[in-house]
Amino acid sequence: MENCIFCSMVSGEIACDKVFEDDEVLAFHDINPKAPVHIVIIPQAHIATLNDLDEAHAPLVGKLFLAAQKLAKEQGFADAGYRTVMNCNRLAGQSVFHIHLHLLAGRLMGWPPG
């Protein structure tokens, strides 16, 4: 997608602090972290918002969450706990219109969020 920063990261035009990549998923450290560990997990395919998903995307979305689980285990915070967040559209806080899953850990997460 033209002018999508995450698509530019997928293509290698823009560098990112990558922590995981496979054929469908890319994960990298957030440049503006909200927790001691803040990783962004994206599909390599451009999908603007959760509202743009359909049944065919279910396996891909599942892979985003499996990547979060894998990273939590590898980085040693799975047992202590972590939060995953997906925002949809501006009022929910989505600022990059390419779906992405935030993986947050390393501190006590307050409730309610937002």
Biopython code that builds the backbone (N, CA, C, O; Angstrom):
import numpy as np
from Bio.PDB.StructureBuilder import StructureBuilder

atoms = [
    (1, "MET", "N", (0.849, -1.172, 0.000)),
    (1, "MET", "CA", (0.000, 0.000, 0.000)),
    (1, "MET", "C", (0.893, 1.233, 0.000)),
    (1, "MET", "O", (1.830, 1.325, 0.793)),
    (2, "GLU", "N", (0.611, 2.154, -0.864)),
    (2, "GLU", "CA", (1.395, 3.376, -0.977)),
    (2, "GLU", "C", (1.268, 4.223, 0.291)),
    (2, "GLU", "O", (0.174, 4.377, 0.833)),
    (3, "ASN", "N", (2.389, 4.770, 0.758)),
    (3, "ASN", "CA", (2.463, 5.655, 1.925)),
    (3, "ASN", "C", (2.148, 4.974, 3.250)),
    (3, "ASN", "O", (1.823, 5.655, 4.222)),
    (4, "CYS", "N", (2.234, 3.660, 3.315)),
    (4, "CYS", "CA", (2.025, 2.940, 4.578)),
    (4, "CYS", "C", (3.392, 2.638, 5.182)),
    (4, "CYS", "O", (4.195, 1.914, 4.593)),
    (5, "ILE", "N", (3.648, 3.198, 6.362)),
    (5, "ILE", "CA", (4.947, 3.012, 7.001)),
    (5, "ILE", "C", (5.218, 1.532, 7.294)),
    (5, "ILE", "O", (6.355, 1.079, 7.164)),
    (6, "PHE", "N", (4.194, 0.779, 7.686)),
    (6, "PHE", "CA", (4.406, -0.634, 7.981)),
    (6, "PHE", "C", (4.706, -1.413, 6.705)),
    (6, "PHE", "O", (5.534, -2.324, 6.725)),
    (7, "CYS", "N", (4.055, -1.075, 5.602)),
    (7, "CYS", "CA", (4.382, -1.724, 4.328)),
    (7, "CYS", "C", (5.819, -1.406, 3.920)),
    (7, "CYS", "O", (6.506, -2.256, 3.353)),
    (8, "SER", "N", (6.274, -0.189, 4.207)),
    (8, "SER", "CA", (7.655, 0.182, 3.913)),
    (8, "SER", "C", (8.637, -0.611, 4.776)),
    (8, "SER", "O", (9.751, -0.899, 4.338)),
    (9, "MET", "N", (8.234, -0.964, 5.990)),
    (9, "MET", "CA", (9.070, -1.812, 6.839)),
    (9, "MET", "C", (9.107, -3.236, 6.289)),
    (9, "MET", "O", (10.163, -3.867, 6.250)),
    (10, "VAL", "N", (7.966, -3.727, 5.870)),
    (10, "VAL", "CA", (7.897, -5.071, 5.292)),
    (10, "VAL", "C", (8.797, -5.169, 4.061)),
    (10, "VAL", "O", (9.500, -6.164, 3.885)),
    (11, "SER", "N", (8.778, -4.148, 3.214)),
    (11, "SER", "CA", (9.565, -4.168, 1.979)),
    (11, "SER", "C", (11.049, -3.891, 2.213)),
    (11, "SER", "O", (11.869, -4.114, 1.322)),
    (12, "GLY", "N", (11.397, -3.408, 3.401)),
    (12, "GLY", "CA", (12.787, -3.091, 3.702)),
    (12, "GLY", "C", (13.185, -1.666, 3.366)),
    (12, "GLY", "O", (14.337, -1.283, 3.568)),
    (13, "GLU", "N", (12.246, -0.868, 2.852)),
    (13, "GLU", "CA", (12.542, 0.538, 2.554)),
    (13, "GLU", "C", (12.858, 1.321, 3.821)),
    (13, "GLU", "O", (13.710, 2.210, 3.816)),
    (14, "ILE", "N", (12.168, 0.986, 4.900)),
    (14, "ILE", "CA", (12.383, 1.633, 6.205)),
    (14, "ILE", "C", (12.862, 0.553, 7.163)),
    (14, "ILE", "O", (12.259, -0.516, 7.264)),
    (15, "ALA", "N", (13.955, 0.845, 7.868)),
    (15, "ALA", "CA", (14.502, -0.109, 8.832)),
    (15, "ALA", "C", (13.646, -0.151, 10.087)),
    (15, "ALA", "O", (13.021, 0.841, 10.461)),
    (16, "CYS", "N", (13.625, -1.304, 10.729)),
    (16, "CYS", "CA", (12.951, -1.449, 12.013)),
    (16, "CYS", "C", (13.805, -2.350, 12.890)),
    (16, "CYS", "O", (14.660, -3.088, 12.400)),
    (17, "ASP", "N", (13.564, -2.281, 14.184)),
    (17, "ASP", "CA", (14.285, -3.115, 15.148)),
    (17, "ASP", "C", (13.549, -4.452, 15.238)),
    (17, "ASP", "O", (12.795, -4.710, 16.176)),
    (18, "LYS", "N", (13.794, -5.290, 14.232)),
    (18, "LYS", "CA", (13.059, -6.543, 14.034)),
    (18, "LYS", "C", (13.392, -7.568, 15.110)),
    (18, "LYS", "O", (14.554, -7.747, 15.477)),
    (19, "VAL", "N", (12.340, -8.249, 15.617)),
    (19, "VAL", "CA", (12.529, -9.336, 16.575)),
    (19, "VAL", "C", (11.998, -10.662, 16.052)),
    (19, "VAL", "O", (12.310, -11.718, 16.602)),
    (20, "PHE", "N", (11.196, -10.613, 14.992)),
    (20, "PHE", "CA", (10.643, -11.839, 14.412)),
    (20, "PHE", "C", (10.172, -11.535, 12.996)),
    (20, "PHE", "O", (9.657, -10.455, 12.709)),
    (21, "GLU", "N", (10.362, -12.519, 12.120)),
    (21, "GLU", "CA", (9.820, -12.400, 10.769)),
    (21, "GLU", "C", (9.674, -13.786, 10.176)),
    (21, "GLU", "O", (10.551, -14.638, 10.325)),
    (22, "ASP", "N", (8.554, -14.000, 9.502)),
    (22, "ASP", "CA", (8.370, -15.183, 8.672)),
    (22, "ASP", "C", (7.687, -14.731, 7.386)),
    (22, "ASP", "O", (7.671, -13.537, 7.088)),
    (23, "ASP", "N", (7.134, -15.646, 6.631)),
    (23, "ASP", "CA", (6.533, -15.291, 5.343)),
    (23, "ASP", "C", (5.288, -14.414, 5.458)),
    (23, "ASP", "O", (4.921, -13.736, 4.498)),
    (24, "GLU", "N", (4.630, -14.420, 6.633)),
    (24, "GLU", "CA", (3.370, -13.696, 6.775)),
    (24, "GLU", "C", (3.359, -12.622, 7.853)),
    (24, "GLU", "O", (2.476, -11.765, 7.868)),
    (25, "VAL", "N", (4.337, -12.662, 8.756)),
    (25, "VAL", "CA", (4.309, -11.806, 9.944)),
    (25, "VAL", "C", (5.659, -11.129, 10.139)),
    (25, "VAL", "O", (6.706, -11.722, 9.881)),
    (26, "LEU", "N", (5.622, -9.884, 10.595)),
    (26, "LEU", "CA", (6.814, -9.135, 10.980)),
    (26, "LEU", "C", (6.564, -8.549, 12.367)),
    (26, "LEU", "O", (5.483, -8.025, 12.634)),
    (27, "ALA", "N", (7.556, -8.633, 13.247)),
    (27, "ALA", "CA", (7.442, -8.060, 14.588)),
    (27, "ALA", "C", (8.689, -7.231, 14.874)),
    (27, "ALA", "O", (9.805, -7.618, 14.525)),
    (28, "PHE", "N", (8.477, -6.083, 15.517)),
    (28, "PHE", "CA", (9.573, -5.164, 15.791)),
    (28, "PHE", "C", (9.266, -4.356, 17.042)),
    (28, "PHE", "O", (8.112, -4.231, 17.453)),
    (29, "HIS", "N", (10.328, -3.805, 17.644)),
    (29, "HIS", "CA", (10.150, -2.954, 18.823)),
    (29, "HIS", "C", (9.489, -1.643, 18.410)),
    (29, "HIS", "O", (9.857, -1.043, 17.400)),
    (30, "ASP", "N", (8.510, -1.204, 19.201)),
    (30, "ASP", "CA", (7.825, 0.065, 18.955)),
    (30, "ASP", "C", (8.794, 1.220, 19.188)),
    (30, "ASP", "O", (9.574, 1.193, 20.139)),
    (31, "ILE", "N", (8.748, 2.238, 18.323)),
    (31, "ILE", "CA", (9.658, 3.382, 18.473)),
    (31, "ILE", "C", (9.213, 4.338, 19.585)),
    (31, "ILE", "O", (9.974, 5.211, 20.001)),
    (32, "ASN", "N", (7.972, 4.166, 20.063)),
    (32, "ASN", "CA", (7.452, 4.994, 21.144)),
    (32, "ASN", "C", (6.826, 4.067, 22.195)),
    (32, "ASN", "O", (5.605, 4.046, 22.355)),
    (33, "PRO", "N", (7.660, 3.302, 22.911)),
    (33, "PRO", "CA", (7.126, 2.256, 23.792)),
    (33, "PRO", "C", (6.280, 2.781, 24.948)),
    (33, "PRO", "O", (6.564, 3.824, 25.537)),
    (34, "LYS", "N", (5.236, 2.023, 25.248)),
    (34, "LYS", "CA", (4.329, 2.336, 26.358)),
    (34, "LYS", "C", (4.545, 1.407, 27.545)),
    (34, "LYS", "O", (3.824, 1.489, 28.539)),
    (35, "ALA", "N", (5.538, 0.524, 27.445)),
    (35, "ALA", "CA", (5.902, -0.415, 28.509)),
    (35, "ALA", "C", (7.370, -0.774, 28.296)),
    (35, "ALA", "O", (7.914, -0.527, 27.219)),
    (36, "PRO", "N", (8.022, -1.358, 29.314)),
    (36, "PRO", "CA", (9.417, -1.752, 29.131)),
    (36, "PRO", "C", (9.634, -2.656, 27.906)),
    (36, "PRO", "O", (10.657, -2.555, 27.230)),
    (37, "VAL", "N", (8.681, -3.521, 27.634)),
    (37, "VAL", "CA", (8.689, -4.299, 26.392)),
    (37, "VAL", "C", (7.452, -3.881, 25.612)),
    (37, "VAL", "O", (6.330, -3.995, 26.107)),
    (38, "HIS", "N", (7.658, -3.395, 24.392)),
    (38, "HIS", "CA", (6.541, -3.002, 23.528)),
    (38, "HIS", "C", (6.925, -3.390, 22.106)),
    (38, "HIS", "O", (7.727, -2.727, 21.447)),
    (39, "ILE", "N", (6.330, -4.474, 21.664)),
    (39, "ILE", "CA", (6.592, -5.024, 20.336)),
    (39, "ILE", "C", (5.330, -4.876, 19.501)),
    (39, "ILE", "O", (4.223, -5.099, 19.990)),
    (40, "VAL", "N", (5.502, -4.500, 18.245)),
    (40, "VAL", "CA", (4.399, -4.384, 17.298)),
    (40, "VAL", "C", (4.485, -5.573, 16.348)),
    (40, "VAL", "O", (5.545, -5.854, 15.788)),
    (41, "ILE", "N", (3.369, -6.266, 16.170)),
    (41, "ILE", "CA", (3.312, -7.453, 15.321)),
    (41, "ILE", "C", (2.322, -7.172, 14.198)),
    (41, "ILE", "O", (1.159, -6.854, 14.446)),
    (42, "ILE", "N", (2.799, -7.294, 12.955)),
    (42, "ILE", "CA", (1.964, -6.937, 11.800)),
    (42, "ILE", "C", (1.919, -8.070, 10.787)),
    (42, "ILE", "O", (2.851, -8.869, 10.699)),
    (43, "PRO", "N", (0.830, -8.138, 10.022)),
    (43, "PRO", "CA", (0.853, -9.033, 8.867)),
    (43, "PRO", "C", (1.683, -8.379, 7.769)),
    (43, "PRO", "O", (1.715, -7.153, 7.660)),
    (44, "GLN", "N", (2.348, -9.184, 6.964)),
    (44, "GLN", "CA", (3.107, -8.606, 5.855)),
    (44, "GLN", "C", (2.169, -8.095, 4.764)),
    (44, "GLN", "O", (2.534, -7.206, 3.993)),
    (45, "ALA", "N", (0.985, -8.645, 4.701)),
    (45, "ALA", "CA", (-0.028, -8.152, 3.755)),
    (45, "ALA", "C", (-0.710, -6.923, 4.353)),
    (45, "ALA", "O", (-0.957, -6.862, 5.557)),
    (46, "HIS", "N", (-1.008, -5.952, 3.503)),
    (46, "HIS", "CA", (-1.666, -4.737, 3.985)),
    (46, "HIS", "C", (-3.166, -4.974, 4.175)),
    (46, "HIS", "O", (-3.879, -5.339, 3.240)),
    (47, "ILE", "N", (-3.616, -4.759, 5.397)),
    (47, "ILE", "CA", (-5.036, -4.758, 5.753)),
    (47, "ILE", "C", (-5.196, -3.525, 6.628)),
    (47, "ILE", "O", (-4.568, -3.446, 7.684)),
    (48, "ALA", "N", (-6.007, -2.573, 6.227)),
    (48, "ALA", "CA", (-6.060, -1.274, 6.899)),
    (48, "ALA", "C", (-6.589, -1.338, 8.327)),
    (48, "ALA", "O", (-5.939, -0.822, 9.236)),
    (49, "THR", "N", (-7.733, -1.948, 8.551)),
    (49, "THR", "CA", (-8.339, -1.973, 9.888)),
    (49, "THR", "C", (-8.966, -3.340, 10.147)),
    (49, "THR", "O", (-9.109, -4.160, 9.241)),
    (50, "LEU", "N", (-9.333, -3.561, 11.396)),
    (50, "LEU", "CA", (-10.047, -4.803, 11.723)),
    (50, "LEU", "C", (-11.353, -4.912, 10.941)),
    (50, "LEU", "O", (-11.815, -6.016, 10.651)),
    (51, "ASN", "N", (-11.941, -3.784, 10.604)),
    (51, "ASN", "CA", (-13.183, -3.790, 9.833)),
    (51, "ASN", "C", (-13.001, -4.333, 8.418)),
    (51, "ASN", "O", (-13.977, -4.692, 7.759)),
    (52, "ASP", "N", (-11.764, -4.394, 7.955)),
    (52, "ASP", "CA", (-11.475, -4.891, 6.610)),
    (52, "ASP", "C", (-11.201, -6.390, 6.570)),
    (52, "ASP", "O", (-10.954, -6.942, 5.498)),
    (53, "LEU", "N", (-11.242, -7.053, 7.719)),
    (53, "LEU", "CA", (-11.023, -8.495, 7.768)),
    (53, "LEU", "C", (-12.241, -9.251, 7.273)),
    (53, "LEU", "O", (-13.374, -8.783, 7.379)),
    (54, "ASP", "N", (-11.981, -10.434, 6.729)),
    (54, "ASP", "CA", (-13.060, -11.369, 6.414)),
    (54, "ASP", "C", (-12.625, -12.766, 6.855)),
    (54, "ASP", "O", (-11.525, -12.937, 7.380)),
    (55, "GLU", "N", (-13.473, -13.750, 6.646)),
    (55, "GLU", "CA", (-13.197, -15.123, 7.100)),
    (55, "GLU", "C", (-11.849, -15.636, 6.604)),
    (55, "GLU", "O", (-11.168, -16.372, 7.319)),
    (56, "ALA", "N", (-11.462, -15.261, 5.408)),
    (56, "ALA", "CA", (-10.202, -15.739, 4.835)),
    (56, "ALA", "C", (-8.983, -15.246, 5.615)),
    (56, "ALA", "O", (-7.914, -15.850, 5.530)),
    (57, "HIS", "N", (-9.129, -14.163, 6.370)),
    (57, "HIS", "CA", (-8.022, -13.614, 7.146)),
    (57, "HIS", "C", (-7.844, -14.280, 8.515)),
    (57, "HIS", "O", (-6.862, -14.010, 9.206)),
    (58, "ALA", "N", (-8.776, -15.142, 8.911)),
    (58, "ALA", "CA", (-8.728, -15.741, 10.248)),
    (58, "ALA", "C", (-7.402, -16.444, 10.543)),
    (58, "ALA", "O", (-6.850, -16.235, 11.624)),
    (59, "PRO", "N", (-6.868, -17.259, 9.647)),
    (59, "PRO", "CA", (-5.572, -17.893, 9.948)),
    (59, "PRO", "C", (-4.444, -16.872, 10.121)),
    (59, "PRO", "O", (-3.576, -17.059, 10.974)),
    (60, "LEU", "N", (-4.442, -15.815, 9.343)),
    (60, "LEU", "CA", (-3.415, -14.792, 9.441)),
    (60, "LEU", "C", (-3.489, -14.061, 10.780)),
    (60, "LEU", "O", (-2.464, -13.837, 11.425)),
    (61, "VAL", "N", (-4.685, -13.693, 11.194)),
    (61, "VAL", "CA", (-4.846, -13.015, 12.481)),
    (61, "VAL", "C", (-4.414, -13.947, 13.614)),
    (61, "VAL", "O", (-3.800, -13.506, 14.585)),
    (62, "GLY", "N", (-4.733, -15.215, 13.489)),
    (62, "GLY", "CA", (-4.271, -16.190, 14.473)),
    (62, "GLY", "C", (-2.757, -16.232, 14.562)),
    (62, "GLY", "O", (-2.202, -16.385, 15.650)),
    (63, "LYS", "N", (-2.087, -16.097, 13.430)),
    (63, "LYS", "CA", (-0.621, -16.111, 13.413)),
    (63, "LYS", "C", (-0.035, -14.896, 14.133)),
    (63, "LYS", "O", (1.052, -14.985, 14.705)),
    (64, "LEU", "N", (-0.739, -13.765, 14.111)),
    (64, "LEU", "CA", (-0.264, -12.602, 14.862)),
    (64, "LEU", "C", (-0.227, -12.924, 16.351)),
    (64, "LEU", "O", (0.738, -12.592, 17.038)),
    (65, "PHE", "N", (-1.271, -13.566, 16.845)),
    (65, "PHE", "CA", (-1.337, -13.910, 18.265)),
    (65, "PHE", "C", (-0.361, -15.028, 18.619)),
    (65, "PHE", "O", (0.198, -15.027, 19.716)),
    (66, "LEU", "N", (-0.147, -15.979, 17.716)),
    (66, "LEU", "CA", (0.839, -17.028, 17.965)),
    (66, "LEU", "C", (2.252, -16.446, 17.984)),
    (66, "LEU", "O", (3.104, -16.917, 18.738)),
    (67, "ALA", "N", (2.507, -15.427, 17.162)),
    (67, "ALA", "CA", (3.807, -14.745, 17.205)),
    (67, "ALA", "C", (3.975, -14.046, 18.552)),
    (67, "ALA", "O", (5.064, -14.073, 19.126)),
    (68, "ALA", "N", (2.914, -13.420, 19.065)),
    (68, "ALA", "CA", (2.975, -12.774, 20.382)),
    (68, "ALA", "C", (3.315, -13.800, 21.456)),
    (68, "ALA", "O", (4.170, -13.552, 22.306)),
    (69, "GLN", "N", (2.661, -14.929, 21.420)),
    (69, "GLN", "CA", (2.924, -15.998, 22.395)),
    (69, "GLN", "C", (4.378, -16.460, 22.303)),
    (69, "GLN", "O", (5.045, -16.616, 23.325)),
    (70, "LYS", "N", (4.862, -16.674, 21.105)),
    (70, "LYS", "CA", (6.241, -17.128, 20.884)),
    (70, "LYS", "C", (7.241, -16.100, 21.432)),
    (70, "LYS", "O", (8.192, -16.463, 22.124)),
    (71, "LEU", "N", (7.023, -14.833, 21.123)),
    (71, "LEU", "CA", (7.920, -13.790, 21.595)),
    (71, "LEU", "C", (7.894, -13.676, 23.117)),
    (71, "LEU", "O", (8.937, -13.493, 23.745)),
    (72, "ALA", "N", (6.706, -13.785, 23.713)),
    (72, "ALA", "CA", (6.587, -13.718, 25.173)),
    (72, "ALA", "C", (7.381, -14.848, 25.827)),
    (72, "ALA", "O", (8.067, -14.634, 26.827)),
    (73, "LYS", "N", (7.287, -16.041, 25.263)),
    (73, "LYS", "CA", (8.048, -17.169, 25.802)),
    (73, "LYS", "C", (9.547, -16.962, 25.603)),
    (73, "LYS", "O", (10.327, -17.140, 26.539)),
    (74, "GLU", "N", (9.950, -16.588, 24.396)),
    (74, "GLU", "CA", (11.373, -16.419, 24.083)),
    (74, "GLU", "C", (12.018, -15.323, 24.918)),
    (74, "GLU", "O", (13.174, -15.446, 25.323)),
    (75, "GLN", "N", (11.283, -14.261, 25.176)),
    (75, "GLN", "CA", (11.858, -13.132, 25.904)),
    (75, "GLN", "C", (11.658, -13.238, 27.417)),
    (75, "GLN", "O", (12.081, -12.362, 28.171)),
    (76, "GLY", "N", (11.008, -14.319, 27.849)),
    (76, "GLY", "CA", (10.958, -14.636, 29.268)),
    (76, "GLY", "C", (9.893, -13.945, 30.092)),
    (76, "GLY", "O", (10.015, -13.894, 31.316)),
    (77, "PHE", "N", (8.849, -13.409, 29.470)),
    (77, "PHE", "CA", (7.809, -12.762, 30.269)),
    (77, "PHE", "C", (6.444, -13.427, 30.133)),
    (77, "PHE", "O", (5.447, -12.881, 30.605)),
    (78, "ALA", "N", (6.382, -14.584, 29.501)),
    (78, "ALA", "CA", (5.096, -15.266, 29.315)),
    (78, "ALA", "C", (4.451, -15.612, 30.658)),
    (78, "ALA", "O", (3.259, -15.375, 30.849)),
    (79, "ASP", "N", (5.215, -16.158, 31.570)),
    (79, "ASP", "CA", (4.639, -16.574, 32.851)),
    (79, "ASP", "C", (4.281, -15.390, 33.744)),
    (79, "ASP", "O", (3.301, -15.456, 34.485)),
    (80, "ALA", "N", (5.052, -14.320, 33.687)),
    (80, "ALA", "CA", (4.761, -13.137, 34.501)),
    (80, "ALA", "C", (3.529, -12.407, 33.986)),
    (80, "ALA", "O", (2.778, -11.822, 34.768)),
    (81, "GLY", "N", (3.319, -12.439, 32.676)),
    (81, "GLY", "CA", (2.140, -11.821, 32.082)),
    (81, "GLY", "C", (2.471, -10.767, 31.054)),
    (81, "GLY", "O", (3.527, -10.137, 31.092)),
    (82, "TYR", "N", (1.546, -10.593, 30.139)),
    (82, "TYR", "CA", (1.682, -9.599, 29.076)),
    (82, "TYR", "C", (0.303, -9.230, 28.564)),
    (82, "TYR", "O", (-0.680, -9.928, 28.812)),
    (83, "ARG", "N", (0.252, -8.138, 27.857)),
    (83, "ARG", "CA", (-1.003, -7.653, 27.291)),
    (83, "ARG", "C", (-0.855, -7.577, 25.777)),
    (83, "ARG", "O", (0.203, -7.221, 25.260)),
    (84, "THR", "N", (-1.939, -7.920, 25.073)),
    (84, "THR", "CA", (-2.005, -7.718, 23.634)),
    (84, "THR", "C", (-3.159, -6.768, 23.350)),
    (84, "THR", "O", (-4.220, -6.858, 23.969)),
    (85, "VAL", "N", (-2.938, -5.848, 22.398)),
    (85, "VAL", "CA", (-3.939, -4.824, 22.087)),
    (85, "VAL", "C", (-3.983, -4.618, 20.581)),
    (85, "VAL", "O", (-2.947, -4.507, 19.926)),
    (86, "MET", "N", (-5.204, -4.568, 20.037)),
    (86, "MET", "CA", (-5.416, -4.159, 18.650)),
    (86, "MET", "C", (-6.436, -3.039, 18.665)),
    (86, "MET", "O", (-7.521, -3.196, 19.225)),
    (87, "ASN", "N", (-6.105, -1.919, 18.061)),
    (87, "ASN", "CA", (-7.003, -0.778, 17.984)),
    (87, "ASN", "C", (-7.635, -0.725, 16.594)),
    (87, "ASN", "O", (-7.012, -1.117, 15.607)),
    (88, "CYS", "N", (-8.856, -0.245, 16.523)),
    (88, "CYS", "CA", (-9.542, -0.120, 15.241)),
    (88, "CYS", "C", (-10.081, 1.292, 15.067)),
    (88, "CYS", "O", (-11.029, 1.706, 15.734)),
    (89, "ASN", "N", (-9.464, 2.003, 14.171)),
    (89, "ASN", "CA", (-9.830, 3.367, 13.775)),
    (89, "ASN", "C", (-9.391, 4.405, 14.805)),
    (89, "ASN", "O", (-8.947, 4.069, 15.903)),
    (90, "ARG", "N", (-9.526, 5.657, 14.426)),
    (90, "ARG", "CA", (-8.926, 6.769, 15.169)),
    (90, "ARG", "C", (-9.389, 6.903, 16.625)),
    (90, "ARG", "O", (-8.559, 7.098, 17.513)),
    (91, "LEU", "N", (-10.681, 6.804, 16.881)),
    (91, "LEU", "CA", (-11.158, 6.990, 18.256)),
    (91, "LEU", "C", (-10.649, 5.918, 19.206)),
    (91, "LEU", "O", (-10.625, 6.127, 20.419)),
    (92, "ALA", "N", (-10.244, 4.781, 18.674)),
    (92, "ALA", "CA", (-9.674, 3.716, 19.503)),
    (92, "ALA", "C", (-8.163, 3.846, 19.627)),
    (92, "ALA", "O", (-7.537, 3.103, 20.383)),
    (93, "GLY", "N", (-7.568, 4.788, 18.887)),
    (93, "GLY", "CA", (-6.140, 5.010, 18.992)),
    (93, "GLY", "C", (-5.313, 4.465, 17.841)),
    (93, "GLY", "O", (-4.084, 4.505, 17.898)),
    (94, "GLN", "N", (-5.956, 3.956, 16.800)),
    (94, "GLN", "CA", (-5.187, 3.469, 15.655)),
    (94, "GLN", "C", (-4.593, 4.661, 14.916)),
    (94, "GLN", "O", (-5.319, 5.546, 14.462)),
    (95, "SER", "N", (-3.272, 4.678, 14.799)),
    (95, "SER", "CA", (-2.606, 5.787, 14.113)),
    (95, "SER", "C", (-1.950, 5.350, 12.805)),
    (95, "SER", "O", (-1.709, 6.178, 11.926)),
    (96, "VAL", "N", (-1.661, 4.063, 12.673)),
    (96, "VAL", "CA", (-1.150, 3.514, 11.417)),
    (96, "VAL", "C", (-2.227, 2.580, 10.891)),
    (96, "VAL", "O", (-2.628, 1.632, 11.566)),
    (97, "PHE", "N", (-2.686, 2.855, 9.694)),
    (97, "PHE", "CA", (-3.803, 2.090, 9.139)),
    (97, "PHE", "C", (-3.309, 0.889, 8.341)),
    (97, "PHE", "O", (-3.426, 0.805, 7.119)),
    (98, "HIS", "N", (-2.750, -0.031, 9.118)),
    (98, "HIS", "CA", (-2.279, -1.356, 8.716)),
    (98, "HIS", "C", (-2.437, -2.138, 10.008)),
    (98, "HIS", "O", (-1.757, -1.833, 10.987)),
    (99, "ILE", "N", (-3.315, -3.139, 10.045)),
    (99, "ILE", "CA", (-3.595, -3.777, 11.339)),
    (99, "ILE", "C", (-2.299, -4.193, 12.024)),
    (99, "ILE", "O", (-1.334, -4.607, 11.382)),
    (100, "HIS", "N", (-2.309, -4.071, 13.333)),
    (100, "HIS", "CA", (-1.146, -4.442, 14.115)),
    (100, "HIS", "C", (-1.560, -4.785, 15.538)),
    (100, "HIS", "O", (-2.519, -4.247, 16.091)),
    (101, "LEU", "N", (-0.795, -5.700, 16.096)),
    (101, "LEU", "CA", (-1.022, -6.175, 17.453)),
    (101, "LEU", "C", (0.112, -5.648, 18.327)),
    (101, "LEU", "O", (1.286, -5.870, 18.032)),
    (102, "HIS", "N", (-0.243, -4.956, 19.397)),
    (102, "HIS", "CA", (0.759, -4.489, 20.356)),
    (102, "HIS", "C", (0.958, -5.580, 21.403)),
    (102, "HIS", "O", (-0.009, -6.125, 21.934)),
    (103, "LEU", "N", (2.198, -5.888, 21.689)),
    (103, "LEU", "CA", (2.574, -6.816, 22.750)),
    (103, "LEU", "C", (3.302, -5.994, 23.805)),
    (103, "LEU", "O", (4.376, -5.451, 23.545)),
    (104, "LEU", "N", (2.714, -5.904, 24.999)),
    (104, "LEU", "CA", (3.236, -5.059, 26.074)),
    (104, "LEU", "C", (3.543, -5.918, 27.295)),
    (104, "LEU", "O", (2.760, -6.793, 27.665)),
    (105, "ALA", "N", (4.698, -5.656, 27.919)),
    (105, "ALA", "CA", (5.083, -6.431, 29.115)),
    (105, "ALA", "C", (6.141, -5.672, 29.896)),
    (105, "ALA", "O", (6.650, -4.636, 29.467)),
    (106, "GLY", "N", (6.450, -6.229, 31.061)),
    (106, "GLY", "CA", (7.542, -5.675, 31.859)),
    (106, "GLY", "C", (7.100, -4.749, 32.967)),
    (106, "GLY", "O", (7.937, -4.192, 33.678)),
    (107, "ARG", "N", (5.804, -4.573, 33.129)),
    (107, "ARG", "CA", (5.279, -3.762, 34.234)),
    (107, "ARG", "C", (3.844, -4.211, 34.503)),
    (107, "ARG", "O", (3.236, -4.900, 33.684)),
    (108, "LEU", "N", (3.318, -3.819, 35.642)),
    (108, "LEU", "CA", (1.920, -4.083, 35.958)),
    (108, "LEU", "C", (1.045, -3.257, 35.030)),
    (108, "LEU", "O", (1.228, -2.046, 34.912)),
    (109, "MET", "N", (0.105, -3.902, 34.381)),
    (109, "MET", "CA", (-0.809, -3.221, 33.471)),
    (109, "MET", "C", (-2.070, -2.821, 34.250)),
    (109, "MET", "O", (-2.705, -3.660, 34.889)),
    (110, "GLY", "N", (-2.414, -1.561, 34.188)),
    (110, "GLY", "CA", (-3.607, -1.082, 34.889)),
    (110, "GLY", "C", (-4.893, -1.510, 34.192)),
    (110, "GLY", "O", (-4.889, -1.901, 33.025)),
    (111, "TRP", "N", (-5.986, -1.426, 34.933)),
    (111, "TRP", "CA", (-7.303, -1.727, 34.374)),
    (111, "TRP", "C", (-8.295, -0.763, 34.982)),
    (111, "TRP", "O", (-8.221, -0.559, 36.194)),
    (112, "PRO", "N", (-9.183, -0.172, 34.286)),
    (112, "PRO", "CA", (-9.377, -0.385, 32.858)),
    (112, "PRO", "C", (-8.335, 0.378, 32.030)),
    (112, "PRO", "O", (-7.834, 1.422, 32.449)),
    (113, "PRO", "N", (-8.022, -0.165, 30.847)),
    (113, "PRO", "CA", (-7.088, 0.533, 29.968)),
    (113, "PRO", "C", (-7.768, 1.764, 29.359)),
    (113, "PRO", "O", (-8.995, 1.864, 29.349)),
    (114, "GLY", "N", (-6.964, 2.688, 28.859)),
    (114, "GLY", "CA", (-7.500, 3.860, 28.169)),
    (114, "GLY", "C", (-8.195, 4.776, 29.090)),
    (114, "GLY", "O", (-8.704, 5.812, 28.664)),
]
sb = StructureBuilder()
sb.init_structure("model")
sb.init_model(0)
sb.init_chain("A")
sb.init_seg("    ")
for serial, (resi, resn, name, xyz) in enumerate(atoms, 1):
    if name == "N":
        sb.init_residue(resn, " ", resi, " ")
    sb.init_atom(name, np.array(xyz, "f"), 0.0, 1.0, " ", f" {name:<3s}", serial, name[0])
structure = sb.get_structure()
